[in-house]
């Protein structure tokens, strides 16, 4: 797969505990040059109200896909549907259509949503370390739920994940301190370390930098670029500069005449920002609406 160069805005083998892992796709973990997530004819409802309509989208492995669009266009609802987190919201959420991770149908009747969330991790808009847990315990919380309790395994996971999250050097001498004692940017990187500890295939990020200052934002963006070597990342952002800086591909959502969220177009980020196919995309990118 040829990687698309990012452009600044304005320029024209994974061991798992026995019995704890979800069923692997027939072709194994999504790898290089494959489609990680395939969305077909996806409709998202709350009760009888259709929120997001008719989404068809392929997410490439080991790339960052940015999801952009005006407020209310269903971006966050859409990415939460990719690991079934939306099902935890009130309002009788339901879906029609198909979401596949590799060959695994995430909405098949026999599919356990908890197992889906282990394979498709989530980082939220506001950093949310577990407030009663130390930095160490935050990182290994998911591993303990999977039954991996050996101290040597946990110690190795803590250091490895904190290094991957570019946080180890800042916290290695205070692992027993509360995670909420960290700065906002450090807390968000701690949440990323917690997400990758269970070795997901995909990491969803819902406006992960919206509550951070510019310096902390750049650290998270640098981290995202490092993590895409090992993970597929889908990030919702209202920051057009951020989408242009970090993503390989961009999907633009908007509202139709019935105020339902729809996918307008998706493509290489450079093309979306410099030569979009749809006038609505150009109008949003250039600030004519949104």
DRENDO-1510 file (C-alpha; in Angstrom, 1 decimal, always signed):
<recs>
REC; n; res; u; v; w
REC; 1; UNK; +0.0; +0.0; +0.0 .
REC; 2; UNK; +1.4; +3.4; -1.0 .
REC; 3; UNK; +1.3; +5.8; +1.9 .
REC; 4; UNK; -0.1; +9.2; +1.2 .
REC; 5; UNK; +2.1; +12.0; +2.4 .
REC; 6; UNK; +0.5; +14.2; +5.0 .
REC; 7; UNK; +0.1; +17.8; +4.2 .
REC; 8; UNK; -0.3; +20.9; +6.4 .
REC; 9; UNK; -3.6; +22.7; +6.0 .
REC; 10; UNK; -3.5; +25.5; +3.5 .
REC; 11; UNK; -0.9; +23.9; +1.2 .
REC; 12; UNK; -2.6; +23.2; -2.3 .
REC; 13; UNK; +2.3; -12.8; +16.9 .
REC; 14; UNK; -0.1; -11.6; +19.8 .
REC; 15; UNK; -0.3; -14.0; +22.9 .
REC; 16; UNK; -3.7; -13.9; +24.7 .
REC; 17; UNK; -5.0; -15.7; +27.8 .
REC; 18; UNK; -6.8; -18.9; +26.9 .
REC; 19; UNK; -10.6; -18.4; +27.0 .
REC; 20; UNK; -10.3; -14.6; +27.2 .
REC; 21; UNK; -9.7; -13.5; +23.6 .
REC; 22; UNK; -12.5; -13.0; +21.1 .
REC; 23; UNK; -12.6; -15.3; +18.1 .
REC; 24; UNK; -9.9; -14.3; +15.7 .
REC; 25; UNK; -10.9; -13.5; +12.1 .
REC; 26; UNK; -10.4; -16.3; +9.7 .
REC; 27; UNK; -7.5; -14.5; +8.2 .
REC; 28; UNK; -5.9; -13.7; +11.6 .
REC; 29; UNK; -5.2; -10.2; +12.8 .
REC; 30; UNK; -5.6; -7.5; +10.1 .
REC; 31; UNK; -2.2; -6.9; +8.7 .
REC; 32; UNK; -0.3; -4.6; +6.4 .
REC; 33; UNK; -2.0; -3.8; +3.1 .
REC; 34; UNK; -5.4; -5.1; +4.2 .
REC; 35; UNK; -8.7; -3.7; +5.2 .
REC; 36; UNK; -9.0; -3.6; +9.0 .
REC; 37; UNK; -12.6; -2.6; +9.3 .
REC; 38; UNK; -15.3; -2.9; +6.7 .
REC; 39; UNK; -18.6; -1.0; +7.2 .
REC; 40; UNK; -21.5; -1.9; +4.9 .
REC; 41; UNK; -24.9; -0.2; +4.8 .
REC; 42; UNK; -24.7; +0.9; +8.4 .
REC; 43; UNK; -27.7; +2.7; +9.9 .
REC; 44; UNK; -27.6; +3.8; +13.6 .
REC; 45; UNK; -30.8; +4.5; +15.5 .
REC; 46; UNK; -31.8; +5.7; +18.9 .
REC; 47; UNK; -35.3; +4.4; +19.3 .
REC; 48; UNK; -37.1; +5.1; +16.1 .
REC; 49; UNK; -34.9; +8.0; +15.2 .
REC; 50; UNK; -32.3; +7.4; +12.5 .
REC; 51; UNK; -29.1; +9.2; +13.5 .
REC; 52; UNK; -26.6; +8.0; +10.9 .
REC; 53; UNK; -27.7; +6.6; +7.6 .
REC; 54; UNK; -26.2; +4.3; +5.0 .
REC; 55; UNK; -22.5; +4.4; +5.8 .
REC; 56; UNK; -20.2; +2.3; +3.6 .
REC; 57; UNK; -16.6; +2.7; +4.5 .
REC; 58; UNK; -13.3; +0.7; +4.4 .
REC; 59; UNK; -10.6; +1.4; +7.0 .
REC; 60; UNK; -7.1; +0.5; +6.0 .
REC; 61; UNK; -4.8; -1.3; +8.4 .
REC; 62; UNK; -1.9; +0.6; +9.9 .
REC; 63; UNK; -3.2; +3.9; +8.9 .
REC; 64; UNK; -4.8; +6.9; +10.7 .
REC; 65; UNK; -8.2; +7.7; +9.4 .
REC; 66; UNK; -9.6; +11.1; +10.5 .
REC; 67; UNK; -13.4; +11.5; +10.8 .
REC; 68; UNK; -14.4; +15.2; +10.3 .
REC; 69; UNK; -17.6; +17.1; +9.9 .
REC; 70; UNK; -19.9; +19.6; +11.6 .
REC; 71; UNK; -21.3; +19.1; +15.1 .
REC; 72; UNK; -24.3; +16.8; +15.1 .
REC; 73; UNK; -23.4; +14.8; +12.0 .
REC; 74; UNK; -23.0; +11.6; +13.9 .
REC; 75; UNK; -19.2; +11.3; +13.9 .
REC; 76; UNK; -18.9; +10.2; +17.6 .
REC; 77; UNK; -21.9; +7.9; +17.3 .
REC; 78; UNK; -20.4; +6.3; +14.2 .
REC; 79; UNK; -17.0; +5.5; +15.8 .
REC; 80; UNK; -18.6; +4.3; +19.0 .
REC; 81; UNK; -20.6; +1.8; +16.9 .
REC; 82; UNK; -17.3; +0.3; +15.7 .
REC; 83; UNK; -16.8; -1.2; +19.1 .
REC; 84; UNK; -20.4; -1.2; +20.2 .
REC; 85; UNK; -19.8; +1.4; +22.9 .
REC; 86; UNK; -23.0; +3.3; +21.8 .
REC; 87; UNK; -25.0; +0.4; +23.1 .
REC; 88; UNK; -24.1; +1.6; +26.6 .
REC; 89; UNK; -25.9; +4.9; +26.0 .
REC; 90; UNK; -29.6; +5.5; +26.9 .
REC; 91; UNK; -32.2; +5.8; +24.2 .
REC; 92; UNK; -32.6; +2.3; +22.9 .
REC; 93; UNK; -29.6; +2.3; +20.4 .
REC; 94; UNK; -29.7; -0.2; +17.6 .
REC; 95; UNK; -28.1; -0.8; +14.2 .
REC; 96; UNK; -28.7; -2.3; +10.9 .
REC; 97; UNK; -26.0; -3.2; +8.5 .
REC; 98; UNK; -22.6; -4.9; +9.0 .
REC; 99; UNK; -19.3; -4.0; +10.7 .
REC; 100; UNK; -16.5; -6.5; +10.2 .
REC; 101; UNK; -13.0; -6.6; +11.8 .
REC; 102; UNK; -11.2; -8.8; +9.3 .
REC; 103; UNK; -13.7; -11.6; +8.7 .
REC; 104; UNK; -15.3; -11.2; +12.2 .
REC; 105; UNK; -18.8; -9.8; +12.1 .
REC; 106; UNK; -19.0; -7.5; +15.1 .
REC; 107; UNK; -22.8; -7.5; +15.2 .
REC; 108; UNK; -23.4; -11.2; +14.7 .
REC; 109; UNK; -25.9; -12.6; +17.2 .
REC; 110; UNK; -23.3; -14.7; +18.9 .
REC; 111; UNK; -20.7; -11.9; +19.2 .
REC; 112; UNK; -20.0; -10.7; +22.8 .
REC; 113; UNK; -19.7; -6.9; +22.9 .
REC; 114; UNK; -17.1; -7.1; +25.7 .
REC; 115; UNK; -14.9; -9.1; +23.4 .
REC; 116; UNK; -15.4; -6.6; +20.6 .
REC; 117; UNK; -14.2; -3.8; +22.9 .
REC; 118; UNK; -11.0; -5.8; +23.7 .
REC; 119; UNK; -10.2; -5.9; +20.0 .
REC; 120; UNK; -11.3; -2.4; +19.3 .
REC; 121; UNK; -10.1; +0.0; +22.0 .
REC; 122; UNK; -11.4; +3.5; +22.8 .
REC; 123; UNK; -9.8; +6.7; +23.9 .
REC; 124; UNK; -12.3; +9.4; +24.9 .
REC; 125; UNK; -12.5; +13.1; +24.6 .
REC; 126; UNK; -11.8; +13.8; +28.2 .
REC; 127; UNK; -9.0; +11.8; +29.8 .
REC; 128; UNK; -10.6; +9.3; +32.1 .
REC; 129; UNK; -8.0; +7.4; +34.2 .
REC; 130; UNK; -9.7; +5.2; +36.9 .
REC; 131; UNK; -9.6; +7.7; +39.8 .
REC; 132; UNK; -9.1; +5.1; +42.6 .
REC; 133; UNK; -6.2; +3.3; +40.8 .
REC; 134; UNK; -2.5; +4.1; +40.6 .
REC; 135; UNK; -0.7; +4.7; +37.3 .
REC; 136; UNK; +0.4; +1.0; +37.3 .
REC; 137; UNK; -3.0; -0.3; +38.0 .
REC; 138; UNK; -4.6; +1.8; +35.3 .
REC; 139; UNK; -2.3; +0.3; +32.7 .
REC; 140; UNK; -3.0; -3.3; +33.7 .
REC; 141; UNK; -6.7; -3.1; +34.5 .
REC; 142; UNK; -7.7; -4.8; +31.2 .
REC; 143; UNK; -5.0; -7.5; +31.6 .
REC; 144; UNK; -6.3; -8.4; +35.1 .
REC; 145; UNK; -9.9; -8.7; +33.7 .
REC; 146; UNK; -8.5; -11.2; +31.2 .
REC; 147; UNK; -7.0; -13.2; +34.0 .
REC; 148; UNK; -3.3; -12.3; +33.4 .
REC; 149; UNK; -2.1; -11.9; +37.0 .
REC; 150; UNK; +1.6; -12.9; +37.0 .
REC; 151; UNK; +3.6; -10.0; +38.4 .
REC; 152; UNK; +6.3; -10.4; +35.8 .
REC; 153; UNK; +3.8; -10.2; +33.0 .
REC; 154; UNK; +2.1; -7.1; +34.4 .
REC; 155; UNK; +5.5; -5.4; +35.1 .
REC; 156; UNK; +6.6; -6.0; +31.5 .
REC; 157; UNK; +3.2; -4.7; +30.2 .
REC; 158; UNK; +3.4; -1.5; +32.3 .
REC; 159; UNK; +6.8; -0.5; +31.1 .
REC; 160; UNK; +6.2; -1.5; +27.5 .
REC; 161; UNK; +2.9; +0.3; +27.2 .
REC; 162; UNK; +4.1; +3.4; +29.0 .
REC; 163; UNK; +7.1; +3.5; +26.7 .
REC; 164; UNK; +4.8; +3.1; +23.7 .
REC; 165; UNK; +2.7; +6.0; +25.0 .
REC; 166; UNK; +5.8; +8.1; +25.5 .
REC; 167; UNK; +5.1; +8.4; +29.2 .
REC; 168; UNK; +7.6; +6.0; +30.9 .
REC; 169; UNK; +10.4; +8.5; +31.5 .
REC; 170; UNK; +7.9; +10.9; +33.1 .
REC; 171; UNK; +6.2; +8.5; +35.5 .
REC; 172; UNK; +8.6; +5.5; +36.1 .
REC; 173; UNK; +9.5; +6.7; +39.6 .
REC; 174; UNK; +5.8; +7.3; +40.6 .
REC; 175; UNK; +3.9; +4.3; +39.3 .
REC; 176; UNK; +2.1; +3.9; +42.6 .
REC; 177; UNK; +0.7; +7.4; +42.5 .
REC; 178; UNK; -2.8; +8.1; +41.4 .
REC; 179; UNK; -3.4; +8.4; +37.7 .
REC; 180; UNK; -5.5; +11.5; +38.2 .
REC; 181; UNK; -2.5; +13.3; +39.8 .
REC; 182; UNK; -1.0; +13.6; +36.3 .
REC; 183; UNK; -1.4; +16.6; +34.0 .
REC; 184; UNK; -4.2; +16.5; +31.4 .
REC; 185; UNK; -1.9; +15.5; +28.6 .
REC; 186; UNK; -0.2; +12.8; +30.7 .
REC; 187; UNK; -3.6; +11.5; +31.7 .
REC; 188; UNK; -4.6; +11.1; +28.1 .
REC; 189; UNK; -1.3; +9.3; +27.3 .
REC; 190; UNK; -2.0; +7.0; +30.3 .
REC; 191; UNK; -5.4; +6.2; +28.8 .
REC; 192; UNK; -3.7; +5.4; +25.5 .
REC; 193; UNK; -1.3; +3.1; +27.4 .
REC; 194; UNK; -4.3; +1.4; +29.1 .
REC; 195; UNK; -6.0; +0.9; +25.7 .
REC; 196; UNK; -3.0; -0.7; +24.0 .
REC; 197; UNK; -2.2; -3.0; +27.0 .
REC; 198; UNK; -4.7; -5.6; +25.8 .
REC; 199; UNK; -3.2; -5.5; +22.3 .
REC; 200; UNK; -6.3; -4.3; +20.3 .
REC; 201; UNK; -6.3; -4.4; +16.5 .
REC; 202; UNK; -7.9; -0.9; +16.3 .
REC; 203; UNK; -7.9; +2.2; +18.5 .
REC; 204; UNK; -10.8; +4.6; +18.3 .
REC; 205; UNK; -10.1; +8.2; +19.4 .
REC; 206; UNK; -13.0; +10.6; +20.0 .
REC; 207; UNK; -11.5; +14.1; +19.9 .
REC; 208; UNK; -8.6; +13.0; +22.1 .
REC; 209; UNK; -6.9; +16.4; +22.1 .
REC; 210; UNK; -9.9; +18.7; +22.5 .
REC; 211; UNK; -9.3; +19.2; +26.3 .
REC; 212; UNK; -5.5; +19.6; +25.9 .
REC; 213; UNK; -3.2; +22.6; +25.5 .
REC; 214; UNK; -1.1; +22.9; +22.2 .
REC; 215; UNK; +2.0; +21.3; +23.6 .
REC; 216; UNK; +0.1; +18.3; +25.0 .
REC; 217; UNK; -1.8; +18.1; +21.7 .
REC; 218; UNK; +1.4; +17.8; +19.7 .
REC; 219; UNK; +2.7; +15.1; +22.0 .
REC; 220; UNK; -0.5; +13.0; +21.4 .
REC; 221; UNK; -0.3; +13.6; +17.7 .
REC; 222; UNK; +3.4; +12.4; +17.6 .
REC; 223; UNK; +2.3; +9.4; +19.6 .
REC; 224; UNK; -0.5; +8.6; +17.1 .
REC; 225; UNK; +2.0; +8.6; +14.3 .
REC; 226; UNK; +4.2; +6.2; +16.2 .
REC; 227; UNK; +1.3; +3.9; +17.1 .
REC; 228; UNK; +0.0; +3.5; +13.6 .
REC; 229; UNK; +3.0; +1.2; +13.0 .
REC; 230; UNK; +1.3; -1.4; +15.2 .
REC; 231; UNK; -2.4; -0.3; +15.2 .
REC; 232; UNK; -5.1; +1.0; +13.0 .
REC; 233; UNK; -6.3; +4.3; +14.3 .
REC; 234; UNK; -9.7; +6.1; +13.7 .
REC; 235; UNK; -9.8; +9.6; +15.2 .
REC; 236; UNK; -12.7; +12.1; +15.3 .
REC; 237; UNK; -11.5; +15.7; +15.3 .
REC; 238; UNK; -13.0; +19.1; +14.8 .
REC; 239; UNK; -9.5; +20.4; +14.3 .
REC; 240; UNK; -8.8; +20.6; +10.5 .
REC; 241; UNK; -5.1; +21.3; +11.0 .
REC; 242; UNK; -4.9; +18.2; +13.2 .
REC; 243; UNK; -6.6; +16.0; +10.6 .
REC; 244; UNK; -4.3; +17.3; +7.9 .
REC; 245; UNK; -1.2; +16.8; +10.1 .
REC; 246; UNK; -1.8; +13.3; +11.3 .
REC; 247; UNK; -4.1; +11.3; +9.1 .
REC; 248; UNK; -3.5; +9.2; +6.0 .
REC; 249; UNK; -7.2; +9.2; +5.0 .
REC; 250; UNK; -10.1; +11.4; +5.9 .
REC; 251; UNK; -13.8; +10.7; +6.0 .
REC; 252; UNK; -16.2; +13.7; +5.9 .
REC; 253; UNK; -19.6; +13.4; +7.5 .
REC; 254; UNK; -22.4; +15.9; +7.2 .
REC; 255; UNK; -26.2; +16.2; +7.6 .
REC; 256; UNK; -28.8; +15.5; +4.9 .
REC; 257; UNK; -32.1; +17.4; +4.5 .
REC; 258; UNK; -33.6; +15.1; +7.2 .
REC; 259; UNK; -30.9; +16.0; +9.7 .
REC; 260; UNK; -29.4; +12.5; +9.5 .
REC; 261; UNK; -25.7; +12.0; +9.5 .
REC; 262; UNK; -24.3; +10.7; +6.3 .
REC; 263; UNK; -20.8; +10.0; +4.9 .
REC; 264; UNK; -20.2; +12.5; +2.1 .
REC; 265; UNK; -16.8; +11.3; +0.9 .
REC; 266; UNK; -13.6; +9.6; +2.0 .
REC; 267; UNK; -10.2; +9.6; +0.4 .
REC; 268; UNK; -6.5; +10.4; +0.9 .
REC; 269; UNK; -6.2; +13.3; +3.2 .
REC; 270; UNK; -4.2; +15.3; +0.7 .
REC; 271; UNK; -7.0; +14.9; -1.9 .
REC; 272; UNK; -9.7; +15.7; +0.6 .
REC; 273; UNK; -8.0; +18.9; +1.7 .
REC; 274; UNK; -6.8; +20.1; -1.7 .
REC; 275; UNK; -9.1; +18.6; -4.3 .
REC; 276; UNK; -12.4; +17.3; -2.7 .
REC; 277; UNK; -14.9; +15.7; -5.1 .
REC; 278; UNK; -18.0; +17.1; -3.4 .
REC; 279; UNK; -18.8; +20.8; -3.0 .
REC; 280; UNK; -20.1; +20.2; +0.5 .
REC; 281; UNK; -16.7; +18.9; +1.5 .
REC; 282; UNK; -14.9; +22.0; +0.1 .
REC; 283; UNK; -17.4; +24.3; +1.8 .
REC; 284; UNK; -16.7; +22.7; +5.2 .
REC; 285; UNK; -12.9; +22.5; +4.7 .
REC; 286; UNK; -12.8; +26.2; +3.7 .
REC; 287; UNK; -15.0; +27.3; +6.6 .
REC; 288; UNK; -18.1; +28.3; +4.6 .
REC; 289; UNK; -20.2; +26.2; +7.0 .
REC; 290; UNK; -19.7; +24.0; +10.0 .
</recs>
